[in-house]
Amino acid sequence: MSYNFDQVIDRWNTAASKWDSLDSRFGRTDVLPMWVADMDFPSPPSVQEALMHRVQHGVYGYTMKSKSYVDSIVSWMKRRHQWVIDPASIVPAPGVVPALSVIVQAFTEPGEGVLIQPPVYHPFKRTIASWHRTVIENPLVERNGRYEIDFADLEEKARQAKVMFLCSPHNPVGRVWTEEELKRIGEICMRHDVLVVADEIHSDLVFAPHRHIPFASLDPVFAARSITCAAPSKTFNLAGLNTAYIIAEDDDLRRKYQSASARAAMAELNVFGVEAMIAAYNDGENWLDELLRYLAGNLDVMESFLQQNVPEVRMFRPEGTYLVWLDFRALGLSPKELDQFLIEEAHLGLNEGHLFGREGEGFQRMNIACPRALLEQGLHRLAKAVDARRKG
């Protein structure tokens, strides 16, 4: 079956955060939104059909973790990631960030350290700090256009941490960690008794020849000292349906998480989210394969365009995710000046790099999960603005 990812769908006036919050987010409404991580594509037909069928029932009361719900996750992980999980290890969550908040409360005390690898998804730091825990940073190191882990620094920082937030694949730099890298992370964290919390929400969005490897799948010891956070939301564009879950194979970890989740009133499921997830995991695989091919095509277009027209902007081609990390430092602008340039001159709404940590200063994150016509419009806006600066 062929899916039309070129179709441009009008999302204005649908209360879409990405489109309808431009004035409050960027100070003007004429920017092209290429920021928050949801897609401008409709979800798979199987998901739409499942939701319409459930709507027709007419009763939308509280729902529960059904066998179909659990089976869809177990089957997906086995088919897509060669990971066999115990159905009992799955616990629903309203979102990955709420799950991280629960984990911080359940497994750390005020003042204790939580380790992150900046530049990294900014809610990590916010969640840690909001519960008065200490942010421990193991910055990634750029080598020859690719980000790598500073393992010597990780060894030292792990001594100060109780928990590590592992972003896998990494947002925003787009790395898909190799088996060797993941094993080294695991060995260091096990050596220092650090609980690994793997945010694997982008795990399905990986480009060949790269392959996502679930951290907990590598070793029973890792599985016993880790919690995996996942969701179909990025994969199938279901972010508004609260479809996240955690996988904790260790009984004690899982019970502790469930207890903290119940205290925080974060244990409820969304009746439509359940139906959407089951349909996506059971019948959305062909759609996903076509999506990945389309996104790879978008990356090809973007890479070629920037090389030919905006060589000042360096693109880190992602191994995974539909988020592109862009280096604007050659323009010689301060972080504030760069933000203003993109909004006021290029009329683009991107995610400011400094949000991801001081290592992101001079960078921006662009979401390319959109019809190619929108991507090309954004690239031409950028080229025009940079060209105008060249001419002074």
Beta strands, then each sheet from edge to edge (+ up, - down):
strand 1: 32-33
strand 2: 90-92
strand 3: 113-116
strand 4: 134-137
strand 5: 141-143
strand 6: 146-148
strand 7: 161-167
strand 8: 195-199
strand 9: 226-230
strand 10: 245-247
strand 11: 314-316
strand 12: 323-327
strand 13: 348-349
strand 14: 351-352
strand 15: 363-367
sheet 1: 1+ 13+
sheet 2: 2+ 10- 9+ 8+ 7+ 3+ 4+
sheet 3: 5+ 6-
sheet 4: 11+ 12- 15+ 14-
end
